[in-house]
Amino acid sequence: MSIDIVLLASGRGSNVEAIADSILAGRLDARIGCVISNNADAGVLDVARRKGLTAHVLPSQGLKKAEHEEALLALLAEHNYAPDFVVLCGYMRILTGRFLRAFLSPAGFFRVINIHPSLLPSFPGATAYADAYKAGVAVSGITVHLVDEQVDHGPILAQVSFPRHESDSFEDFSLRGLALEHKLLPEVLARIERQGGIDLSRLPFDMEELLAQCGGKQ
């Protein structure tokens, strides 16, 4: 069952590109309704243009959170976007219940998905790679989860780990994680599409095949 998705991003958009490439390669049956950024200078807008995706800029600077979220919901309504899921691809805004409730599923979860560069609940927040590296962890990882009204919290869809090597610079460490992000997020979306949705009682997804490809572990 194909899924309709809307992607929100604030930065360079590498996960947006990974999703678009996965669709093009036939690994993910999904339609990207649009990409929305709160940053007019974000690299994701260039990604959207290159991939032929509809993009909107909705600046958040100078707006209260409630005002920006109302504008975001109004934009979705104006263009008749009705996504099965909103996917946060490095979207550097904390969404409130007001926005999330617009995507409440019959099963009681919010149809909003986030990717976070740590093994949650460890290292929540915007500087997860830096925090994990500074802490000297031997193993870090990537989490894809359903969003709830707490920060970097909610039912975990999938987690995969990657090692930190003794010789790693911060760049080595973060790039290894980013490469895993680009594999995990499209695969989670593909799993949702193939299963026809999300069953909370069957989470997290078994990512053994992906882990084998990446040499990681859950």
Backbone as CSV, one residue per row, in Angstrom:
resi,resn,N_x,N_y,N_z,CA_x,CA_y,CA_z,C_x,C_y,C_z
1,MET,0.842,-1.196,0.000,0.000,0.000,0.000,0.873,1.239,0.000
2,SER,0.803,2.016,-1.051,1.589,3.241,-1.132,1.171,4.215,-0.026
3,ILE,2.135,4.990,0.456,1.834,5.982,1.484,2.157,7.377,0.973
4,ASP,1.368,8.340,1.414,1.613,9.751,1.130,2.327,10.366,2.316
5,ILE,3.403,11.089,2.043,4.174,11.683,3.116,4.473,13.146,2.810
6,VAL,4.590,13.932,3.861,5.071,15.305,3.794,6.334,15.361,4.637
7,LEU,7.380,15.975,4.118,8.673,16.006,4.784,8.967,17.409,5.303
8,LEU,9.334,17.513,6.569,9.711,18.787,7.179,11.203,18.757,7.488
9,ALA,11.911,19.800,7.079,13.361,19.839,7.283,13.829,21.275,7.461
10,SER,14.890,21.423,8.243,15.441,22.756,8.502,16.835,22.952,7.938
11,GLY,17.508,21.860,7.542,18.912,21.950,7.181,19.214,21.485,5.774
12,ARG,20.261,20.693,5.666,20.786,20.346,4.335,19.914,19.365,3.567
13,GLY,19.107,18.569,4.274,18.136,17.725,3.587,18.661,16.403,3.088
14,SER,19.715,15.873,3.704,20.261,14.612,3.207,19.296,13.447,3.412
15,ASN,18.492,13.486,4.463,17.502,12.420,4.648,16.344,12.547,3.667
16,VAL,16.004,13.772,3.291,15.006,13.977,2.239,15.504,13.357,0.938
17,GLU,16.770,13.596,0.638,17.354,13.028,-0.573,17.367,11.503,-0.513
18,ALA,17.678,10.959,0.651,17.704,9.496,0.793,16.320,8.899,0.568
19,ILE,15.288,9.553,1.072,13.926,9.065,0.862,13.556,9.151,-0.618
20,ALA,13.844,10.289,-1.244,13.530,10.461,-2.666,14.254,9.422,-3.519
21,ASP,15.515,9.157,-3.199,16.287,8.166,-3.954,15.729,6.764,-3.757
22,SER,15.265,6.479,-2.549,14.694,5.156,-2.282,13.404,4.950,-3.073
23,ILE,12.597,6.005,-3.199,11.384,5.924,-4.016,11.748,5.697,-5.475
24,LEU,12.719,6.473,-5.963,13.136,6.354,-7.358,13.682,4.965,-7.669
25,ALA,14.358,4.366,-6.719,14.947,3.038,-6.923,13.938,1.916,-6.755
26,GLY,12.716,2.256,-6.345,11.682,1.240,-6.182,11.736,0.491,-4.869
27,ARG,12.541,0.978,-3.944,12.629,0.325,-2.637,11.527,0.792,-1.679
28,LEU,10.930,1.939,-1.993,9.886,2.523,-1.156,8.745,2.984,-2.048
29,ASP,7.545,2.488,-1.765,6.360,2.887,-2.521,5.680,4.019,-1.755
30,ALA,6.047,5.236,-2.096,5.519,6.406,-1.385,5.476,7.595,-2.330
31,ARG,4.627,8.547,-1.987,4.550,9.800,-2.729,4.850,10.949,-1.771
32,ILE,5.826,11.760,-2.144,6.169,12.933,-1.340,5.283,14.083,-1.796
33,GLY,4.304,14.440,-0.955,3.417,15.538,-1.325,4.170,16.842,-1.451
34,CYS,5.024,17.114,-0.484,5.842,18.320,-0.530,6.914,18.238,0.538
35,VAL,7.850,19.151,0.419,8.881,19.398,1.430,8.621,20.790,1.988
36,ILE,8.663,20.922,3.299,8.455,22.225,3.936,9.651,22.528,4.819
37,SER,10.193,23.725,4.675,11.297,24.154,5.526,10.945,25.453,6.224
38,ASN,11.410,25.588,7.446,11.234,26.834,8.190,12.416,27.770,7.994
39,ASN,13.321,27.394,7.093,14.552,28.152,6.870,14.725,28.409,5.375
40,ALA,14.656,29.672,4.987,14.733,30.022,3.560,16.094,29.730,2.949
41,ASP,17.125,29.563,3.779,18.467,29.277,3.277,18.836,27.804,3.388
42,ALA,17.906,26.981,3.720,18.206,25.569,3.963,18.603,24.844,2.685
43,GLY,19.598,23.983,2.806,20.045,23.191,1.665,18.985,22.243,1.153
44,VAL,18.020,21.890,2.004,16.962,20.971,1.573,16.161,21.538,0.408
45,LEU,16.109,22.846,0.284,15.371,23.446,-0.829,16.069,23.163,-2.152
46,ASP,17.393,23.141,-2.135,18.146,22.762,-3.341,17.927,21.281,-3.651
47,VAL,17.902,20.456,-2.607,17.627,19.028,-2.798,16.264,18.839,-3.455
48,ALA,15.263,19.550,-2.945,13.913,19.427,-3.499,13.881,19.817,-4.972
49,ARG,14.564,20.893,-5.311,14.591,21.324,-6.719,15.246,20.262,-7.601
50,ARG,16.360,19.717,-7.144,17.063,18.698,-7.930,16.235,17.439,-8.109
51,LYS,15.439,17.119,-7.117,14.640,15.896,-7.159,13.249,16.122,-7.727
52,GLY,12.951,17.352,-8.125,11.637,17.646,-8.709,10.509,17.616,-7.703
53,LEU,10.804,17.920,-6.446,9.791,17.901,-5.393,9.232,19.292,-5.151
54,THR,7.966,19.376,-4.852,7.344,20.637,-4.466,7.884,21.048,-3.100
55,ALA,8.313,22.307,-2.992,8.872,22.788,-1.727,8.205,24.094,-1.322
56,HIS,8.017,24.246,-0.033,7.472,25.476,0.534,8.394,25.958,1.643
57,VAL,8.535,27.271,1.732,9.279,27.875,2.835,8.278,28.584,3.731
58,LEU,8.329,28.260,5.000,7.443,28.873,5.981,8.314,29.309,7.159
59,PRO,8.893,30.510,7.081,9.849,30.939,8.107,9.222,30.955,9.501
60,SER,10.018,30.505,10.454,9.558,30.481,11.844,10.130,31.633,12.670
61,GLN,11.174,32.261,12.162,11.822,33.327,12.925,10.855,34.480,13.183
62,GLY,10.797,34.905,14.429,9.931,36.018,14.804,8.505,35.629,15.111
63,LEU,8.170,34.356,14.922,6.812,33.890,15.207,6.789,33.070,16.495
64,LYS,5.715,33.200,17.236,5.512,32.311,18.352,5.242,30.909,17.811
65,LYS,5.549,29.915,18.635,5.402,28.533,18.191,3.977,28.258,17.704
66,ALA,2.989,28.736,18.448,1.596,28.498,18.068,1.273,29.150,16.733
67,GLU,1.794,30.352,16.502,1.545,31.051,15.237,2.143,30.281,14.068
68,HIS,3.360,29.787,14.258,4.008,29.066,13.168,3.296,27.751,12.874
69,GLU,2.869,27.060,13.919,2.175,25.801,13.687,0.822,26.009,13.027
70,GLU,0.134,27.071,13.384,-1.134,27.386,12.717,-0.893,27.659,11.236
71,ALA,0.184,28.382,10.939,0.510,28.670,9.539,0.871,27.391,8.796
72,LEU,1.544,26.490,9.475,1.916,25.220,8.860,0.682,24.379,8.540
73,LEU,-0.229,24.302,9.477,-1.472,23.558,9.236,-2.301,24.219,8.135
74,ALA,-2.289,25.549,8.109,-3.042,26.265,7.074,-2.454,25.998,5.693
75,LEU,-1.123,25.935,5.613,-0.468,25.637,4.335,-0.861,24.247,3.843
76,LEU,-0.852,23.274,4.735,-1.229,21.915,4.351,-2.676,21.869,3.852
77,ALA,-3.560,22.592,4.556,-4.976,22.615,4.158,-5.167,23.339,2.833
78,GLU,-4.467,24.458,2.658,-4.613,25.260,1.435,-4.270,24.458,0.191
79,HIS,-3.250,23.616,0.292,-2.791,22.849,-0.865,-3.354,21.423,-0.878
80,ASN,-4.303,21.166,0.021,-4.966,19.861,0.074,-3.993,18.704,0.297
81,TYR,-2.944,18.971,1.068,-2.058,17.887,1.459,-2.732,17.108,2.586
82,ALA,-2.838,15.826,2.403,-3.442,14.972,3.430,-2.536,13.762,3.636
83,PRO,-1.362,13.976,4.204,-0.387,12.888,4.297,-0.805,11.795,5.267
84,ASP,-0.400,10.582,4.925,-0.544,9.488,5.893,0.395,9.722,7.067
85,PHE,1.580,10.281,6.759,2.561,10.570,7.795,3.307,11.865,7.472
86,VAL,3.585,12.620,8.514,4.518,13.736,8.435,5.856,13.214,8.930
87,VAL,6.907,13.420,8.154,8.219,12.880,8.504,9.177,14.044,8.761
88,LEU,9.772,14.050,9.948,10.706,15.103,10.338,12.116,14.663,9.971
89,CYS,12.699,15.382,9.023,14.032,15.041,8.509,15.005,16.139,8.928
90,GLY,15.361,16.144,10.201,16.201,17.232,10.689,15.420,18.523,10.812
91,TYR,14.209,18.424,11.314,13.364,19.603,11.510,13.613,20.119,12.913
92,MET,14.224,21.289,12.999,14.721,21.789,14.283,13.684,22.639,15.004
93,ARG,12.492,22.075,15.096,11.410,22.710,15.846,10.730,21.644,16.688
94,ILE,10.392,21.977,17.911,9.647,21.061,18.768,8.163,21.291,18.522
95,LEU,7.483,20.268,18.064,6.069,20.386,17.724,5.213,20.209,18.978
96,THR,4.176,21.011,19.077,3.290,20.950,20.238,2.108,20.031,19.962
97,GLY,1.352,19.773,21.008,0.164,18.947,20.883,-0.841,19.512,19.905
98,ARG,-0.895,20.823,19.783,-1.841,21.451,18.845,-1.598,20.944,17.427
99,PHE,-0.358,20.900,17.004,-0.034,20.393,15.673,-0.217,18.881,15.622
100,LEU,0.310,18.186,16.612,0.280,16.728,16.589,-1.133,16.172,16.547
101,ARG,-2.059,16.816,17.241,-3.417,16.303,17.293,-4.111,16.340,15.933
102,ALA,-3.605,17.152,15.021,-4.155,17.151,13.665,-3.830,15.845,12.933
103,PHE,-2.904,15.059,13.495,-2.479,13.812,12.865,-2.660,12.624,13.813
104,LEU,-3.666,12.716,14.657,-3.953,11.630,15.588,-4.565,10.447,14.835
105,SER,-4.003,9.279,15.019,-4.499,8.081,14.347,-5.595,7.432,15.185
106,PRO,-6.433,6.597,14.569,-7.451,5.868,15.337,-6.851,4.993,16.435
107,ALA,-5.584,4.595,16.242,-4.928,3.744,17.240,-4.375,4.546,18.415
108,GLY,-4.457,5.872,18.321,-4.053,6.697,19.447,-2.667,7.299,19.373
109,PHE,-1.903,7.005,18.308,-0.590,7.633,18.161,-0.671,8.756,17.143
110,PHE,0.313,9.626,17.163,0.379,10.717,16.196,1.131,10.238,14.952
111,ARG,0.594,10.551,13.793,1.187,10.096,12.531,2.325,11.046,12.114
112,VAL,3.246,11.216,13.033,4.411,12.068,12.829,5.636,11.262,13.225
113,ILE,6.594,11.157,12.322,7.769,10.305,12.495,9.017,11.177,12.543
114,ASN,9.921,10.859,13.454,11.166,11.613,13.597,12.354,10.656,13.540
115,ILE,13.467,11.161,13.004,14.722,10.416,13.082,15.658,11.188,13.993
116,HIS,16.298,10.456,14.912,17.165,11.099,15.905,18.503,10.369,15.964
117,PRO,19.618,11.122,15.996,20.935,10.493,15.920,21.503,10.047,17.260
118,SER,20.766,9.211,17.958,21.282,8.543,19.151,20.382,7.353,19.437
119,LEU,20.802,6.549,20.385,19.972,5.448,20.849,19.113,5.974,21.985
120,LEU,17.982,6.552,21.629,17.095,7.090,22.652,16.695,5.975,23.629
121,PRO,16.583,6.298,24.923,16.473,7.642,25.499,17.791,8.365,25.777
122,SER,18.923,7.765,25.413,20.197,8.455,25.619,20.350,9.611,24.638
123,PHE,20.884,10.702,25.113,21.252,11.865,24.309,20.113,12.441,23.463
124,PRO,19.028,12.847,24.098,18.006,13.604,23.369,18.522,15.006,23.080
125,GLY,17.796,15.749,22.245,18.166,17.132,21.980,18.868,17.323,20.654
126,ALA,19.172,18.583,20.370,19.662,18.975,19.045,21.136,18.672,18.817
127,THR,21.883,18.303,19.859,23.328,18.088,19.709,23.709,16.657,20.068
128,ALA,22.898,15.710,19.627,23.077,14.319,20.051,24.423,13.745,19.619
129,TYR,24.823,13.972,18.379,26.119,13.443,17.941,27.241,13.996,18.816
130,ALA,27.245,15.292,19.027,28.284,15.922,19.832,28.252,15.427,21.275
131,ASP,27.063,15.272,21.808,26.930,14.824,23.195,27.439,13.394,23.361
132,ALA,27.089,12.527,22.420,27.533,11.135,22.491,29.047,11.041,22.322
133,TYR,29.580,11.822,21.392,31.026,11.796,21.153,31.778,12.302,22.379
134,LYS,31.305,13.391,22.956,31.939,13.962,24.140,31.880,12.999,25.313
135,ALA,30.804,12.228,25.403,30.658,11.262,26.495,31.561,10.048,26.327
136,GLY,32.156,9.897,25.152,33.078,8.797,24.916,32.420,7.439,24.777
137,VAL,31.191,7.409,24.277,30.488,6.134,24.141,31.234,5.197,23.195
138,ALA,31.173,3.916,23.471,31.766,2.923,22.577,30.814,2.582,21.434
139,VAL,29.525,2.738,21.698,28.493,2.438,20.703,27.443,3.537,20.754
140,SER,27.081,4.040,19.594,25.967,4.976,19.505,24.986,4.416,18.491
141,GLY,24.073,5.225,18.028,23.119,4.677,17.075,22.111,5.695,16.592
142,ILE,21.132,5.200,15.861,20.090,6.013,15.250,18.736,5.453,15.669
143,THR,17.808,6.347,15.970,16.459,5.955,16.358,15.449,6.606,15.418
144,VAL,14.490,5.836,14.955,13.325,6.379,14.267,12.117,6.090,15.162
145,HIS,11.363,7.130,15.461,10.277,6.963,16.429,9.066,7.803,16.053
146,LEU,7.938,7.426,16.614,6.738,8.242,16.523,6.860,9.387,17.516
147,VAL,6.436,10.554,17.120,6.554,11.740,17.956,5.382,11.817,18.924
148,ASP,5.678,12.190,20.164,4.615,12.519,21.101,4.878,13.914,21.653
149,GLU,4.236,14.279,22.751,4.325,15.647,23.244,5.548,15.902,24.121
150,GLN,6.420,14.925,24.240,7.692,15.120,24.918,8.797,15.221,23.875
151,VAL,9.939,15.766,24.272,11.048,15.980,23.338,11.792,14.670,23.084
152,ASP,11.950,14.322,21.793,12.669,13.106,21.390,12.187,11.901,22.186
153,HIS,10.894,11.694,22.102,10.217,10.670,22.893,9.079,10.122,22.061
154,GLY,8.593,8.966,22.437,7.475,8.360,21.731,7.821,6.944,21.334
155,PRO,6.846,6.159,20.888,7.080,4.759,20.526,8.193,4.614,19.494
156,ILE,9.145,3.729,19.805,10.290,3.534,18.913,9.903,2.569,17.798
157,LEU,10.115,3.014,16.570,9.868,2.173,15.406,11.055,1.265,15.131
158,ALA,12.261,1.830,15.207,13.462,1.032,14.959,14.681,1.765,15.504
159,GLN,15.657,0.974,15.912,16.954,1.505,16.316,18.046,0.628,15.720
160,VAL,19.108,1.246,15.267,20.300,0.507,14.856,21.505,1.212,15.455
161,SER,22.550,0.442,15.701,23.723,0.993,16.368,24.930,0.999,15.439
162,PHE,25.909,1.783,15.812,27.182,1.792,15.097,28.295,2.040,16.111
163,PRO,29.505,1.535,15.826,30.589,1.662,16.801,31.301,2.999,16.688
164,ARG,31.835,3.419,17.790,32.807,4.511,17.778,34.190,3.884,17.917
165,HIS,35.055,4.158,16.947,36.406,3.616,16.991,37.334,4.555,17.767
166,GLU,38.351,4.003,18.343,39.278,4.809,19.149,39.902,5.939,18.334
167,SER,40.116,5.689,17.056,40.775,6.684,16.202,39.808,7.707,15.615
168,ASP,38.516,7.589,15.911,37.510,8.450,15.292,37.684,9.914,15.694
169,SER,37.684,10.771,14.687,37.427,12.187,14.942,35.923,12.351,15.072
170,PHE,35.496,13.516,15.511,34.060,13.752,15.583,33.434,13.621,14.200
171,GLU,34.130,14.090,13.176,33.595,13.992,11.813,33.431,12.536,11.397
172,ASP,34.436,11.697,11.696,34.325,10.271,11.384,33.089,9.667,12.036
173,PHE,32.943,9.977,13.310,31.847,9.431,14.121,30.487,9.859,13.570
174,SER,30.323,11.150,13.323,29.023,11.656,12.883,28.697,11.218,11.453
175,LEU,29.705,11.123,10.588,29.450,10.681,9.220,29.043,9.214,9.176
176,ARG,29.612,8.403,10.085,29.199,7.007,10.143,27.735,6.914,10.553
177,GLY,27.342,7.751,11.493,25.937,7.775,11.891,25.028,8.279,10.793
178,LEU,25.466,9.323,10.090,24.640,9.888,9.028,24.395,8.875,7.916
179,ALA,25.415,8.114,7.573,25.237,7.086,6.542,24.179,6.070,6.967
180,LEU,24.136,5.780,8.259,23.135,4.857,8.772,21.746,5.488,8.768
181,GLU,21.662,6.772,9.063,20.377,7.476,8.963,19.773,7.287,7.579
182,HIS,20.612,7.451,6.559,20.132,7.403,5.182,19.613,6.027,4.784
183,LYS,20.050,4.984,5.486,19.537,3.640,5.246,18.285,3.363,6.077
184,LEU,18.324,3.804,7.336,17.280,3.411,8.269,15.941,4.084,7.982
185,LEU,15.941,5.389,7.775,14.666,6.089,7.626,13.863,5.601,6.422
186,PRO,14.454,5.497,5.227,13.658,4.957,4.113,13.183,3.536,4.358
187,GLU,14.010,2.721,5.027,13.619,1.338,5.277,12.462,1.256,6.268
188,VAL,12.446,2.117,7.270,11.320,2.147,8.203,10.046,2.542,7.469
189,LEU,10.125,3.557,6.618,8.951,3.964,5.847,8.481,2.835,4.930
190,ALA,9.429,2.123,4.341,9.067,0.991,3.484,8.393,-0.107,4.295
191,ARG,8.852,-0.322,5.516,8.233,-1.331,6.377,6.788,-0.945,6.701
192,ILE,6.567,0.326,6.989,5.205,0.809,7.260,4.324,0.606,6.032
193,GLU,4.865,0.944,4.876,4.100,0.806,3.625,3.755,-0.652,3.354
194,ARG,4.716,-1.545,3.535,4.476,-2.965,3.243,3.489,-3.584,4.235
195,GLN,3.515,-3.114,5.468,2.621,-3.667,6.490,1.256,-2.996,6.494
196,GLY,1.100,-1.943,5.715,-0.174,-1.248,5.660,-0.444,-0.383,6.871
197,GLY,0.608,0.058,7.552,0.424,0.930,8.706,1.301,0.508,9.861
198,ILE,0.933,0.952,11.063,1.720,0.688,12.261,0.840,0.021,13.309
199,ASP,1.312,-1.094,13.822,0.672,-1.795,14.929,1.566,-1.594,16.148
200,LEU,1.115,-0.805,17.114,1.939,-0.483,18.277,2.361,-1.729,19.044
201,SER,1.586,-2.786,18.958,1.913,-3.995,19.700,3.059,-4.777,19.058
202,ARG,3.470,-4.354,17.846,4.519,-5.097,17.129,5.762,-4.237,16.905
203,LEU,5.991,-3.329,17.818,7.160,-2.461,17.735,8.178,-2.869,18.795
204,PRO,9.473,-2.566,18.560,10.033,-1.971,17.347,10.137,-2.984,16.212
205,PHE,10.320,-2.488,14.995,10.477,-3.353,13.844,11.768,-4.170,13.982
206,ASP,11.731,-5.372,13.473,12.925,-6.205,13.404,13.749,-5.753,12.200
207,MET,14.899,-5.163,12.482,15.728,-4.617,11.402,16.960,-5.490,11.162
208,GLU,16.826,-6.795,11.406,17.986,-7.692,11.336,18.662,-7.647,9.967
209,GLU,17.858,-7.623,8.887,18.441,-7.619,7.545,19.234,-6.335,7.306
210,LEU,18.645,-5.204,7.704,19.348,-3.933,7.538,20.605,-3.904,8.404
211,LEU,20.508,-4.426,9.609,21.655,-4.436,10.511,22.793,-5.267,9.919
212,ALA,22.439,-6.377,9.294,23.451,-7.218,8.675,24.157,-6.466,7.556
213,GLN,23.387,-5.694,6.784,23.970,-4.922,5.686,24.937,-3.873,6.217
214,CYS,24.587,-3.321,7.390,25.376,-2.206,7.943,26.440,-2.670,8.916
215,GLY,26.424,-3.950,9.263,27.387,-4.450,10.224,27.122,-3.965,11.621
216,GLY,25.876,-3.590,11.917,25.540,-3.059,13.242,24.764,-4.059,14.043
217,LYS,24.141,-3.570,15.115,23.324,-4.423,15.963,22.243,-3.576,16.627
218,GLN,21.151,-4.239,17.041,20.092,-3.544,17.759,20.426,-3.448,19.235
